[in-house]
Amino acid sequence: MLMFDDPTARRIARYIAGECSADEAREMQAWIAADPARAEYVASLERVWAATGNLPVRWDSVAAWSAVRARLAPTRPEAVPDHA
């Protein structure tokens, strides 16, 4: 798997998301075309983007925090009978 530094990863993400200028898109296309491994990698990212890009993102932060609190809440031990 190819690994890129953060600026390159951000450029790829902007390209796939269609957020770059026409000049940036041409630069990315040339960069991708220069290496078959890059082309394969970007194509795989585009497939993931296409498969997940239309999913609605809905976060219920109240429910999420409730679940976290429930997991972090200390459990109370059962009372030990007093045999005094």
Wavefront OBJ file of the C-alpha trace (Angstrom):
o trace
v 0.000 0.000 0.000
v 1.314 3.423 -0.886
v 1.780 5.922 1.914
v 1.941 9.649 1.369
v 2.775 12.573 3.569
v -0.109 14.658 4.909
v 0.003 17.389 2.222
v -0.146 14.746 -0.511
v -2.979 12.909 1.237
v -4.895 16.185 1.546
v -4.365 16.920 -2.153
v -5.623 13.451 -3.088
v -8.670 13.871 -0.860
v -9.436 17.297 -2.334
v -9.089 15.851 -5.837
v -11.393 12.908 -5.159
v -13.939 15.163 -3.441
v -13.901 17.541 -6.417
v -12.732 20.420 -4.234
v -9.643 21.450 -6.181
v -9.316 23.994 -8.965
v -9.073 22.977 -12.619
v -5.309 23.582 -12.526
v -4.928 21.477 -9.386
v -7.013 18.711 -10.984
v -4.746 18.694 -14.052
v -1.658 18.526 -11.809
v -3.159 15.630 -9.862
v -4.110 13.797 -13.053
v -0.535 14.134 -14.331
v 0.874 13.004 -10.974
v -1.480 9.999 -10.914
v -0.728 9.063 -14.540
v 3.030 9.084 -13.887
v 2.872 5.956 -11.709
v 0.587 2.928 -12.185
v 0.678 2.242 -8.430
v -0.624 5.748 -7.777
v -3.355 5.265 -10.365
v -4.436 2.017 -8.720
v -4.341 3.569 -5.251
v -6.359 6.639 -6.243
v -8.843 4.455 -8.139
v -9.391 2.390 -4.984
v -9.964 5.573 -2.979
v -12.418 6.791 -5.619
v -14.361 3.522 -5.325
v -14.559 3.926 -1.554
v -15.603 7.565 -1.952
v -18.327 6.596 -4.408
v -19.588 3.796 -2.177
v -19.728 5.905 0.970
v -20.119 9.429 -0.310
v -23.901 9.319 -0.489
v -24.471 7.906 2.961
v -26.193 10.333 5.297
v -24.104 11.289 8.275
v -26.214 11.575 11.379
v -24.602 11.779 14.759
v -26.693 11.640 17.883
v -24.223 13.191 20.293
v -26.575 12.881 23.267
v -26.955 9.133 22.732
v -23.213 8.764 22.126
v -22.318 10.551 25.373
v -24.914 8.505 27.263
v -23.310 5.323 25.975
v -19.840 6.549 26.950
v -21.020 7.550 30.422
v -22.665 4.170 30.886
v -19.424 2.406 30.013
v -17.336 4.636 32.256
v -19.693 4.667 35.240
v -18.261 2.692 38.116
v -20.302 -0.328 38.985
v -21.436 -0.621 42.557
v -20.432 -3.835 44.230
v -23.233 -5.753 45.840
v -23.560 -5.207 49.547
v -21.629 -7.654 51.658
v -23.727 -9.016 54.522
v -22.606 -7.822 57.924
v -21.766 -10.808 60.177
v -20.997 -8.904 63.326
l 1 2 3 4 5 6 7 8 9 10 11 12 13 14 15 16 17 18 19 20 21 22 23 24 25 26 27 28 29 30 31 32 33 34 35 36 37 38 39 40 41 42 43 44 45 46 47 48 49 50 51 52 53 54 55 56 57 58 59 60 61 62 63 64 65 66 67 68 69 70 71 72 73 74 75 76 77 78 79 80 81 82 83 84
